[in-house]
């Protein structure tokens, strides 16, 4: 759970950690080469390890896998990675289009425990990754009589994927990929008001669509509406400013007037602001076969006939409200649930997989990747996932006791307790080494109490050390006390 390279980790274990002392491992055997080797051996056991950990955590904490969360993230590489099959260019969620990256796909339950993981090529489309994960999902979970609900992001929720999930024996829930236009409120359905984690109001109402037999939940968020209205106004002002520049160019000497060039400029605006351009109608008036002079370095002035744009007009389409759908989206599910609040709670569990990615990328430093070989890259990512198993096991127990601190904050708090080594020389010219833990402060005690741990990992240890052993002592900070 110490995020660093193998070389840095070996130094940390020897100089800054008591992990060897706690588990009884010879600290002299720790080398960067052994860490490289063991990470590859662990990756070779990936399938068996995941299955064991998945079932074991379910048994330990009495968890039933009734809801599964599926999503993807990516992490980028530093370096060219010319010979890599895994590292590819694609759509980077981290805005690093200059770097190659690898895709990490996870299935997680609402408690944050990984059910299945897969490391994929960086150019793999999101919607094409789901079937392979679903096929392997059942053996990774504990046996359950009820069908599991698979919660996925809108980018993965194609009609083919939803049909495949249903065919495999699961239910699904997702954000509808397209906004419903023709829908009606279900009979007996009422609008329910809930609040999000920021205490902002959200209105929920069950609706029906003539597209299919799925159940839909209309979600209206006032805060989301304000945000989307602000974005729409910003995009609209920028889009119209671009059209104004095109129009001004038509009346300016040396400006762009040729029809094909003008349409290219309009096309770039449409590509830049697609969410706003679809609400506009743009009319271009063209004067055909206008004789123009064009300079040529070899032959001098050349006359050509071109279509010239004389004016450009634009307006919002009649009867269209740009902000009509602001703050409104629809949840789609195959589950028949009469309580709107229950559906909302089901969908909100997807935030857990977002939290998983934050822990992996931020707390455990899973990005960037510096390894050159694909085998080392996959072993590195798998080691990060194993670290996450330990992190989530600790955090799950803490959350049960009302402690919701992030992993970095937990590590910072625990670093206030130290293992102290004291060396003293007695009258017999013997060096006495006393090893003990410092007293934990109240914040550390709270964590120990929640986890039912002892306040000190080990009791005071006292031993006689030969002077020749002091040169190879694993502890950096020493205090020497000499008796009279």
C-alpha positions as CSV (number, residue, x, y, z in Angstrom):
1,X,0.0,0.0,0.0
2,X,3.1,2.2,-0.4
3,X,2.8,3.7,-3.9
4,X,6.3,3.8,-5.4
5,X,8.7,2.0,-7.8
6,X,10.2,-1.3,-6.8
7,X,13.6,0.5,-6.0
8,X,11.9,3.1,-3.9
9,X,9.7,0.6,-2.1
10,X,12.7,-1.6,-1.1
11,X,14.3,1.5,0.4
12,X,11.1,2.4,2.2
13,X,10.7,-1.1,3.7
14,X,14.3,-1.1,5.0
15,X,14.5,2.5,6.2
16,X,11.0,3.8,7.0
17,X,8.8,0.8,7.8
18,X,8.4,-1.9,10.4
19,X,6.6,-4.3,8.1
20,X,9.4,-6.9,8.2
21,X,9.5,-6.7,12.0
22,X,5.7,-7.2,12.2
23,X,5.6,-10.2,9.9
24,X,8.9,-11.8,10.9
25,X,10.6,-11.5,7.5
26,X,14.4,-11.1,7.1
27,X,14.9,-7.5,6.1
28,X,18.1,-8.3,4.3
29,X,16.2,-10.4,1.8
30,X,14.3,-7.3,0.5
31,X,15.6,-6.2,-2.9
32,X,14.1,-4.4,-5.9
33,X,14.7,-7.5,-8.0
34,X,12.7,-9.7,-5.6
35,X,9.9,-7.1,-5.7
36,X,9.8,-7.2,-9.5
37,X,9.8,-11.0,-9.5
38,X,7.0,-11.4,-6.9
39,X,4.7,-8.8,-8.6
40,X,4.9,-11.0,-11.8
41,X,4.2,-14.2,-9.8
42,X,1.2,-12.5,-8.2
43,X,-0.2,-11.5,-11.6
44,X,0.1,-15.1,-12.8
45,X,-2.3,-16.0,-10.0
46,X,-4.7,-13.1,-10.8
47,X,-7.8,-15.1,-11.5
48,X,-7.5,-17.4,-8.4
49,X,-6.6,-14.4,-6.2
50,X,-9.6,-12.4,-7.3
51,X,-12.0,-15.2,-6.9
52,X,-10.7,-16.1,-3.4
53,X,-10.8,-12.5,-2.2
54,X,-14.3,-11.8,-3.7
55,X,-15.8,-14.8,-1.9
56,X,-13.8,-14.3,1.3
57,X,-14.8,-10.7,1.8
58,X,-18.4,-11.6,1.2
59,X,-18.2,-14.3,3.9
60,X,-16.3,-12.0,6.4
61,X,-18.8,-9.1,6.1
62,X,-21.9,-11.0,5.2
63,X,-22.3,-9.4,1.8
64,X,-24.7,-10.5,-0.9
65,X,-23.8,-9.4,-4.4
66,X,-27.2,-8.1,-5.5
67,X,-25.8,-5.0,-7.2
68,X,-22.8,-4.9,-9.5
69,X,-21.2,-1.7,-10.7
70,X,-19.3,-1.7,-14.0
71,X,-17.1,1.1,-15.4
72,X,-13.8,1.8,-17.0
73,X,-11.0,4.2,-16.5
74,X,-7.6,4.7,-18.1
75,X,-4.1,5.5,-16.9
76,X,-1.4,6.9,-19.1
77,X,2.2,6.0,-19.8
78,X,5.4,8.1,-19.7
79,X,7.6,7.2,-22.7
80,X,7.1,6.3,-26.3
81,X,6.1,2.6,-25.8
82,X,6.8,1.8,-29.4
83,X,6.8,-2.0,-29.1
84,X,3.8,-2.2,-26.7
85,X,0.6,-3.8,-27.8
86,X,-1.2,-2.7,-24.6
87,X,-0.3,1.0,-24.7
88,X,-2.4,2.7,-27.5
89,X,-3.7,6.1,-28.3
90,X,-7.4,6.7,-27.8
91,X,-9.9,8.9,-26.0
92,X,-8.2,9.9,-22.8
93,X,-10.4,10.6,-19.8
94,X,-7.4,12.4,-18.2
95,X,-7.0,14.8,-21.1
96,X,-3.6,13.4,-22.0
97,X,-4.1,13.0,-25.7
98,X,-0.3,13.3,-26.1
99,X,0.3,10.0,-24.2
100,X,-0.5,6.4,-24.8
101,X,-2.6,4.7,-22.2
102,X,-4.2,1.5,-21.0
103,X,-7.8,0.8,-20.0
104,X,-8.7,-0.7,-16.6
105,X,-12.2,-2.2,-16.4
106,X,-13.7,-3.1,-13.0
107,X,-16.8,-4.7,-11.6
108,X,-17.3,-3.6,-8.0
109,X,-20.1,-4.2,-5.5
110,X,-21.7,-1.3,-3.6
111,X,-19.4,-2.0,-0.6
112,X,-16.4,-1.2,-2.9
113,X,-15.0,-4.7,-3.2
114,X,-13.7,-5.7,-6.6
115,X,-15.6,-8.6,-8.2
116,X,-13.6,-8.8,-11.4
117,X,-11.0,-6.7,-13.2
118,X,-9.5,-6.6,-16.7
119,X,-6.6,-4.7,-18.2
120,X,-7.3,-3.8,-21.9
121,X,-5.7,-2.0,-24.8
122,X,-5.9,1.8,-24.7
123,X,-7.9,2.0,-27.9
124,X,-10.6,-0.4,-26.8
125,X,-14.1,1.1,-27.1
126,X,-16.1,1.3,-23.9
127,X,-19.2,-0.3,-25.3
128,X,-17.2,-3.4,-26.5
129,X,-15.8,-4.4,-23.2
130,X,-18.9,-5.4,-21.3
131,X,-19.7,-8.9,-22.6
132,X,-16.4,-10.4,-21.6
133,X,-16.8,-9.1,-18.1
134,X,-20.4,-10.4,-17.7
135,X,-19.4,-13.8,-18.9
136,X,-16.8,-14.1,-16.1
137,X,-18.8,-12.3,-13.4
138,X,-20.8,-15.1,-11.9
139,X,-17.9,-17.3,-10.8
140,X,-16.4,-14.3,-9.1
141,X,-19.3,-13.8,-6.7
142,X,-20.9,-15.7,-3.9
143,X,-23.9,-17.8,-4.8
144,X,-27.1,-15.8,-4.5
145,X,-30.7,-16.8,-5.4
146,X,-31.7,-13.3,-6.5
147,X,-30.6,-11.8,-9.8
148,X,-27.9,-9.2,-9.6
149,X,-28.5,-5.7,-10.8
150,X,-25.7,-4.4,-13.1
151,X,-25.4,-0.6,-12.9
152,X,-23.5,0.9,-15.8
153,X,-22.6,4.3,-17.3
154,X,-24.5,5.7,-20.3
155,X,-21.4,5.3,-22.5
156,X,-21.6,1.5,-22.1
157,X,-25.4,1.2,-22.2
158,X,-26.0,0.5,-25.8
159,X,-29.2,-1.4,-26.7
160,X,-27.1,-4.5,-27.7
161,X,-25.3,-4.4,-24.3
162,X,-28.6,-4.1,-22.4
163,X,-30.1,-7.0,-24.3
164,X,-27.0,-9.1,-23.6
165,X,-27.1,-8.4,-19.9
166,X,-30.7,-9.5,-19.8
167,X,-29.9,-12.6,-21.8
168,X,-27.1,-13.5,-19.3
169,X,-29.6,-13.5,-16.4
170,X,-29.0,-10.1,-14.9
171,X,-31.0,-6.9,-14.5
172,X,-29.6,-3.5,-15.5
173,X,-29.8,0.2,-14.6
174,X,-28.2,3.1,-16.5
175,X,-28.7,6.6,-17.6
176,X,-30.7,6.7,-20.8
177,X,-28.3,7.4,-23.7
178,X,-30.9,9.7,-25.4
179,X,-33.4,12.1,-23.9
180,X,-37.0,10.9,-24.0
181,X,-39.3,13.1,-26.0
182,X,-42.6,11.1,-26.0
183,X,-43.3,9.8,-22.6
184,X,-46.2,9.8,-20.1
185,X,-46.3,9.6,-16.3
186,X,-47.1,6.2,-15.0
187,X,-50.6,5.6,-13.4
188,X,-50.4,6.2,-9.7
189,X,-46.9,7.7,-9.9
190,X,-46.2,10.8,-7.8
191,X,-43.2,13.2,-7.8
192,X,-40.9,12.3,-5.0
193,X,-38.3,14.9,-3.6
194,X,-35.0,13.6,-2.4
195,X,-31.6,15.3,-1.6
196,X,-28.2,14.5,-2.8
197,X,-25.0,14.4,-0.7
198,X,-24.8,18.2,-0.9
199,X,-28.4,18.5,0.5
200,X,-29.6,19.8,-2.9
201,X,-33.2,18.9,-3.9
202,X,-33.9,16.4,-6.7
203,X,-37.3,15.5,-8.0
204,X,-38.1,12.0,-9.2
205,X,-41.1,10.6,-11.1
206,X,-41.7,7.3,-12.9
207,X,-42.6,7.6,-16.6
208,X,-43.3,5.3,-19.5
209,X,-42.0,5.4,-23.0
210,X,-43.3,3.9,-26.2
211,X,-39.8,2.9,-27.2
212,X,-39.6,-0.3,-25.1
213,X,-41.0,-2.0,-22.0
214,X,-38.2,-0.8,-19.7
215,X,-39.0,1.4,-16.7
216,X,-37.8,5.0,-16.6
217,X,-37.3,7.4,-13.8
218,X,-37.3,11.1,-14.7
219,X,-34.8,13.0,-12.7
220,X,-34.9,16.8,-12.3
221,X,-32.1,18.5,-10.5
222,X,-32.3,22.3,-9.9
223,X,-28.5,22.6,-9.3
224,X,-27.8,20.7,-12.5
225,X,-30.3,22.9,-14.4
226,X,-28.5,26.1,-13.3
227,X,-25.1,24.6,-14.3
228,X,-26.3,23.5,-17.7
229,X,-28.1,26.8,-18.4
230,X,-24.9,28.6,-17.6
231,X,-22.9,26.3,-19.9
232,X,-25.5,26.7,-22.7
233,X,-25.4,30.5,-22.5
234,X,-21.6,30.4,-22.6
235,X,-21.5,28.1,-25.6
236,X,-24.2,30.1,-27.3
237,X,-22.3,33.4,-26.9
238,X,-19.1,31.9,-28.1
239,X,-20.8,30.3,-31.1
240,X,-22.5,33.5,-32.1
241,X,-19.3,35.4,-31.7
242,X,-17.7,33.0,-34.1
243,X,-20.6,33.5,-36.6
244,X,-20.1,37.3,-36.2
245,X,-16.5,37.0,-37.2
246,X,-17.4,35.0,-40.3
247,X,-20.0,37.6,-41.2
248,X,-17.5,40.5,-40.7
249,X,-15.0,38.8,-42.9
250,X,-17.5,39.0,-45.8
251,X,-17.3,42.8,-45.8
252,X,-13.6,43.2,-45.1
253,X,-10.9,43.6,-47.8
254,X,-8.9,40.4,-47.9
255,X,-11.5,38.5,-45.8
256,X,-12.7,35.0,-46.4
257,X,-15.6,35.2,-48.9
258,X,-15.3,32.0,-51.1
259,X,-18.2,29.7,-50.5
260,X,-16.2,26.6,-49.8
261,X,-14.0,28.4,-47.3
262,X,-16.9,30.0,-45.5
263,X,-18.6,26.6,-45.1
264,X,-15.4,25.2,-43.7
265,X,-15.4,27.9,-41.0
266,X,-19.0,27.2,-40.2
267,X,-18.2,23.4,-40.0
268,X,-15.4,24.1,-37.5
269,X,-17.9,26.0,-35.3
270,X,-20.4,23.1,-35.5
271,X,-17.7,20.7,-34.5
272,X,-16.6,22.9,-31.6
273,X,-20.1,23.6,-30.2
274,X,-22.3,20.7,-31.3
275,X,-24.7,20.9,-28.4
276,X,-25.7,24.5,-29.4
277,X,-25.4,24.4,-33.2
278,X,-28.2,21.9,-33.5
279,X,-30.6,24.5,-32.2
280,X,-29.6,27.0,-34.9
281,X,-30.6,27.5,-38.6
282,X,-27.9,29.2,-40.7
283,X,-28.6,30.7,-44.1
284,X,-25.8,31.6,-46.5
285,X,-26.5,33.8,-49.5
286,X,-24.2,33.1,-52.5
287,X,-23.3,35.1,-55.6
288,X,-22.3,32.6,-58.3
289,X,-19.4,32.9,-60.8
290,X,-17.9,36.0,-59.6
291,X,-14.6,36.9,-61.3
292,X,-11.8,37.3,-58.8
293,X,-8.0,38.0,-59.1
294,X,-5.6,35.6,-57.4
295,X,-1.8,36.2,-57.3
296,X,0.5,33.5,-58.5
297,X,4.3,33.6,-58.0
298,X,5.1,32.0,-61.3
299,X,2.5,33.5,-63.7
300,X,1.5,36.7,-61.9
301,X,-2.2,37.7,-61.5
302,X,-4.7,35.0,-62.4
303,X,-8.4,35.5,-62.9
304,X,-10.9,32.8,-61.7
305,X,-14.6,32.4,-61.3
306,X,-15.7,31.6,-57.8
307,X,-18.9,31.4,-55.8
308,X,-18.8,34.3,-53.3
309,X,-20.8,34.5,-50.0
310,X,-22.5,37.9,-49.7
311,X,-24.2,37.4,-46.4
312,X,-24.8,35.0,-43.5
313,X,-27.8,34.9,-41.2
314,X,-28.6,32.7,-38.2
315,X,-31.4,32.3,-35.7
316,X,-32.7,29.8,-33.1
317,X,-35.1,27.3,-34.7
318,X,-38.7,28.3,-34.3
319,X,-40.5,26.8,-31.3
320,X,-37.2,25.5,-29.8
321,X,-36.2,26.2,-26.2
322,X,-32.4,25.7,-25.8
323,X,-32.7,25.1,-22.0
324,X,-35.8,22.9,-22.2
325,X,-33.9,19.8,-21.1
326,X,-31.5,21.5,-18.7
327,X,-31.2,19.6,-15.4
328,X,-33.4,16.7,-16.7
329,X,-32.2,13.2,-17.4
330,X,-33.7,9.7,-17.3
331,X,-32.7,6.5,-15.6
332,X,-33.5,3.3,-17.4
333,X,-33.9,-0.1,-15.8
334,X,-35.3,-3.6,-16.3
335,X,-36.3,-3.8,-12.6
336,X,-39.9,-3.3,-11.7
337,X,-39.8,-1.2,-8.6
338,X,-42.7,1.0,-7.5
339,X,-40.7,3.2,-5.1
340,X,-38.9,6.0,-6.9
341,X,-36.5,6.5,-4.0
342,X,-35.4,2.9,-4.2
343,X,-34.4,3.3,-7.9
344,X,-32.5,6.4,-7.0
345,X,-30.6,4.6,-4.3
346,X,-29.8,1.8,-6.7
347,X,-28.3,4.2,-9.2
348,X,-26.4,6.2,-6.6
349,X,-24.3,3.1,-5.8
350,X,-22.3,3.8,-9.0
351,X,-20.6,6.6,-7.0
352,X,-18.8,3.8,-5.2
353,X,-16.9,2.7,-8.4
354,X,-15.9,6.4,-9.0
355,X,-14.5,6.4,-5.4
356,X,-12.6,3.2,-6.2
357,X,-10.9,4.9,-9.2
358,X,-10.0,7.9,-7.1
359,X,-8.3,5.7,-4.5
360,X,-6.4,3.8,-7.2
361,X,-5.3,6.8,-9.1
362,X,-4.7,9.3,-6.3
363,X,-4.0,7.5,-3.1
364,X,-2.2,4.5,-4.6
365,X,-0.6,6.4,-7.4
366,X,-1.6,4.0,-10.2
367,X,-0.7,6.7,-12.8
368,X,1.5,7.4,-14.7
369,X,3.1,4.0,-15.7
370,X,6.8,3.9,-16.4
371,X,7.3,0.2,-17.2
372,X,8.4,-0.6,-20.7
373,X,7.2,-4.2,-21.1
374,X,3.5,-5.1,-21.2
375,X,4.1,-8.0,-18.7
376,X,5.6,-5.5,-16.2
377,X,2.7,-3.0,-16.8
378,X,0.0,-5.6,-16.1
379,X,1.9,-6.8,-13.0
380,X,2.2,-3.2,-11.8
381,X,-1.5,-2.5,-12.2
382,X,-2.5,-5.8,-10.5
383,X,-0.3,-5.0,-7.6
384,X,-2.2,-1.7,-7.3
385,X,-5.5,-3.7,-7.3
386,X,-4.2,-6.0,-4.5
387,X,-3.3,-2.9,-2.5
388,X,-6.8,-1.6,-3.0
389,X,-8.3,-4.8,-1.6
390,X,-6.4,-4.1,1.7
391,X,-7.3,-0.4,1.6
392,X,-11.0,-1.1,1.0
393,X,-11.1,-3.8,3.7
394,X,-9.8,-1.3,6.3
395,X,-12.1,1.6,5.0
396,X,-15.2,-0.6,4.9
397,X,-14.7,-1.5,8.6
398,X,-14.1,2.1,9.5
399,X,-17.2,3.3,7.6
400,X,-19.3,0.9,9.6
401,X,-18.1,2.8,12.7
402,X,-18.9,6.2,11.2
403,X,-15.3,7.1,10.1
404,X,-15.3,8.2,6.5
405,X,-11.7,9.5,6.1
406,X,-9.9,9.0,2.9
407,X,-6.9,6.7,2.7
408,X,-4.3,9.5,2.6
409,X,-5.8,11.0,5.7
410,X,-5.7,7.6,7.5
411,X,-2.0,7.1,6.5
412,X,-1.2,10.6,7.7
413,X,-3.0,10.0,11.0
414,X,-1.2,6.6,11.6
415,X,2.2,8.1,10.8
416,X,2.0,10.0,14.1
417,X,2.7,6.7,15.9
418,X,6.3,5.6,15.6
419,X,8.5,2.6,16.5
420,X,11.5,4.0,18.6
421,X,14.9,2.3,19.0
422,X,17.0,3.2,22.0
423,X,20.6,2.0,22.4
424,X,22.5,2.1,25.7
425,X,25.9,0.8,26.8
426,X,26.2,-0.8,30.2
427,X,29.2,-1.2,32.5
428,X,30.0,-4.6,30.9
429,X,30.6,-2.8,27.6
430,X,27.5,-4.4,26.2
431,X,25.1,-2.5,23.9
432,X,21.4,-2.9,25.0
433,X,18.8,-2.2,22.3
434,X,15.3,-1.4,23.4
435,X,12.6,-1.3,20.7
436,X,9.1,0.0,21.6
437,X,6.1,1.8,20.1
438,X,5.2,5.4,20.9
439,X,1.9,6.1,22.6
440,X,-0.9,6.7,20.0
441,X,-2.8,10.0,20.1
442,X,-6.6,10.1,20.3
443,X,-7.1,10.0,16.5
444,X,-5.0,6.9,16.2
445,X,-6.8,5.3,19.2
446,X,-10.2,5.9,17.5
447,X,-9.0,4.0,14.4
448,X,-7.6,1.2,16.5
449,X,-10.9,1.0,18.5
450,X,-13.0,0.9,15.3
451,X,-10.8,-1.9,13.9
452,X,-10.5,-3.7,17.2
453,X,-6.7,-3.6,17.1
454,X,-4.3,-3.3,20.0
455,X,-2.8,0.2,20.6
456,X,0.7,-1.2,20.0
457,X,1.6,-3.8,17.3
458,X,4.2,-5.3,19.5
459,X,5.3,-5.0,23.2
460,X,8.7,-3.6,24.3
461,X,11.6,-5.7,23.1
462,X,15.0,-5.7,24.8
463,X,18.1,-7.4,23.5
464,X,21.9,-7.3,23.7
465,X,23.5,-6.3,20.4
466,X,27.2,-6.8,19.5
467,X,28.9,-3.6,18.5
468,X,29.7,-5.0,15.0
469,X,25.9,-5.3,14.3
470,X,25.3,-1.6,14.8
471,X,26.8,-0.7,11.5
472,X,24.2,-2.8,9.7
473,X,21.3,-1.7,11.9
474,X,18.1,-1.2,9.9
475,X,17.0,1.8,12.0
476,X,18.2,5.2,10.9
477,X,17.4,7.3,14.0
478,X,19.3,6.1,17.1
479,X,19.9,7.7,20.4
480,X,23.0,6.6,22.3
481,X,23.1,6.8,26.1
482,X,26.3,5.9,27.9
483,X,26.4,5.0,31.6
484,X,29.1,6.3,33.9
